[in-house]
Amino acid sequence: MMQDTGHIFSPIKEELICFHNTSTTELIDPTLPYHRHDAYEVYLFLRGNSLMYLEQSCYKLVPGDLILIRPGELHRCICLDTQTYERIGLNIRETAMNKLSSRRSSLSSCFESHAFGKNNLTRLTQEQIVYYTGLAAQLIACLRSEEYGQDILAEAYAAQLLVFINTLYRSSTHSPYNIMPELVSNTMSYIKSHLAEDISSGHLEQEFHYSSKYISRLFREHTGLTIRSYIIDQRVSLAKSHLAAGKSVADACELSGFSDYANFIRSFKKSAGISPGKYKAIKHTVRYRNGALYGKL
């Protein structure tokens, strides 16, 4: 992932991924940028001295913190020292999530029931950590096995994990403390609210009464991104929403704040890996298939 070009999209190629990793050297670099996936992600923090940045929030992690990340949500985890860093991760694409869900029980509801970038974190008890870790170990073993029936068992364990996660979030009353600097959070909000307009360093100085140099330095310190790359990323993300809703490529370009069509095509392809037209076609196909699937139930 490149930090200065807005290319912070990290695609998930497999339908289902689960891992349990322990390390002392990864993610210590505080310049590692925000990134986003095209799949759902569940992150269970087990050990370490780490910060989780998620959209406009930042949390000091405690063992047992369980974080849900929707497709497209910006996030990054930073280790503050070389303490052992341990976590369990689960990535699941929308197609797999739909396959495991039923009309009565949508397993993605725990991700979709809250506002984008908000209420993503809950905290597990020690007993719940043990249960979750056990299910994840069974899932990982099945995903690594080529033996008969292990693919079916993997889906069963993934479904159990997701049912457990949904049950946790439905009853959660945990309110994590957001330690993101207010200036960074407000800058992100301002950019999102003015994507269709010109956003210059002068506009930011006028809005927040700080020098653009200070705003830029603090922003990069807490996101790993330049303000320019963040603006481009947000505009591409908005364009994706317009394309998925059926807008033309030209309309998506204009509505997302790109003043130059050629620059839009180039920026979109660099960020998403495909052209806007191909992205729209893929989204249309997926929407049609999902409609056909649920139409048969």
Secondary structure, DSSP 8 states (H G I E B T S, - for coil): --SSSS--B----SSEEEEEEEESSTT--TT---BB-SSEEEEEEEESSEEEEETTEEEE--TTEEEEE-TT--EEEEESSSS-EEEEEEEE-HHHHHHH--SS--TTHHHHTS-TTSS-EEE--HHHHHHHHHHHHHHHHHHH--STTHHHHHHHHHHHHHHHHHHHHHH--------S-HHHHHHHHHHHHTTTS---HHHHHHHHSS-HHHHHHHHHHHHSS-HHHHHHHHHHHHHHHHHHTT--HHHHHHHTT-S-HHHHHHHHHHHHSS-HHHHHHHHHHHHHHHHHHHHT-
